[in-house]
Amino acid sequence: MFTPTPASTELFAEICDRRGIEPSVMFEIMCRHFAVKEFLFGLQDNMPFGKYKGLRIEDIIRADPAYIRWLCGESDKFDLSKAAWEFLLDFFPIKEDVSTDH
């Protein structure tokens, strides 16, 4: 069972806030996602398989961030370290307040 640490709770809150995702929805996704992962890859690690085999994770994120995001959701054997997740998130837009109230 996943037991949140203070660091994971802080990261969880930041992701929800930055992406405009309801915490209950994000919690369900994260519990399913992290419960089955076998390996965590950092930015300097090399991709062990797939179309980018042998390339550094950081370089793949720079070239094709959508691929890494997809892979994290699809593979039971691939996930990113906290630093790599934070780097990846920088490649996707943050939901901004678009209210028209002035």
C-alpha positions as CSV (number, residue, x, y, z in Angstrom):
1,M,0.0,0.0,0.0
2,F,1.2,3.5,-0.8
3,T,2.0,5.6,2.3
4,P,2.5,9.3,1.6
5,T,5.6,11.0,3.0
6,P,5.7,14.8,3.6
7,A,7.7,15.2,0.4
8,S,5.2,13.2,-1.7
9,T,2.3,15.0,-0.2
10,E,3.9,18.4,-1.0
11,L,4.6,17.3,-4.6
12,F,1.0,15.9,-4.9
13,A,-0.5,19.3,-3.8
14,E,1.8,21.2,-6.1
15,I,0.9,19.0,-9.1
16,C,-2.8,19.3,-8.4
17,D,-2.6,23.1,-8.0
18,R,-0.3,23.7,-11.1
19,R,-2.4,21.5,-13.3
20,G,-5.9,22.4,-12.0
21,I,-6.7,18.7,-11.2
22,E,-9.0,17.8,-8.4
23,P,-7.0,16.1,-5.6
24,S,-9.4,13.2,-5.3
25,V,-9.0,12.4,-9.0
26,M,-5.2,12.8,-8.9
27,F,-5.0,10.7,-5.8
28,E,-6.8,7.8,-7.5
29,I,-4.6,8.1,-10.6
30,M,-1.4,8.2,-8.5
31,C,-2.3,5.2,-6.3
32,R,-3.0,3.0,-9.3
33,H,0.1,4.4,-11.1
34,F,2.8,4.1,-8.4
35,A,1.5,0.8,-7.0
36,V,2.7,-1.2,-9.9
37,K,5.9,0.5,-11.1
38,E,9.2,-1.5,-10.9
39,F,11.9,1.0,-11.9
40,L,12.4,4.7,-11.4
41,F,14.6,6.6,-13.9
42,G,16.4,9.8,-13.4
43,L,17.4,12.5,-15.9
44,Q,20.9,11.0,-16.4
45,D,19.7,7.4,-16.8
46,N,19.6,5.8,-20.3
47,M,16.4,4.4,-21.7
48,P,16.7,0.6,-21.6
49,F,14.2,-0.1,-24.4
50,G,11.9,1.3,-27.1
51,K,12.5,3.7,-29.9
52,Y,14.8,5.8,-27.7
53,K,16.9,2.9,-26.4
54,G,20.3,4.1,-25.2
55,L,19.5,7.8,-25.0
56,R,19.4,9.8,-21.7
57,I,16.0,10.4,-20.2
58,E,16.7,14.1,-20.1
59,D,17.4,14.2,-23.8
60,I,14.3,12.2,-24.6
61,I,12.1,14.6,-22.5
62,R,13.6,17.6,-24.4
63,A,12.9,16.0,-27.8
64,D,9.6,14.2,-27.1
65,P,8.0,14.9,-23.7
66,A,4.7,13.5,-24.7
67,Y,6.3,10.1,-25.3
68,I,7.7,10.0,-21.8
69,R,4.4,11.1,-20.3
70,W,2.7,8.3,-22.3
71,L,5.2,5.7,-21.3
72,C,4.9,6.5,-17.6
73,G,1.1,5.8,-17.9
74,E,1.5,2.7,-20.1
75,S,4.4,0.7,-18.8
76,D,4.5,-1.2,-15.5
77,K,8.3,-1.1,-15.7
78,F,9.0,2.6,-16.2
79,D,8.5,5.7,-14.1
80,L,10.5,8.8,-13.3
81,S,12.3,10.0,-10.3
82,K,10.9,13.2,-8.6
83,A,13.5,15.4,-10.3
84,A,12.7,13.9,-13.7
85,W,8.9,14.4,-13.1
86,E,9.5,18.0,-12.2
87,F,11.6,18.5,-15.4
88,L,8.9,16.8,-17.5
89,L,6.1,18.9,-16.1
90,D,7.9,22.0,-17.3
91,F,7.2,20.9,-20.8
92,F,3.4,21.0,-20.4
93,P,1.4,24.2,-20.0
94,I,0.0,25.2,-16.6
95,K,-3.7,25.8,-16.4
96,E,-4.2,29.5,-16.0
97,D,-7.2,31.5,-14.6
98,V,-9.1,32.7,-17.6
99,S,-12.0,34.3,-15.8
100,T,-13.4,37.4,-17.4
101,D,-14.4,39.1,-14.1
102,H,-12.8,42.5,-13.8
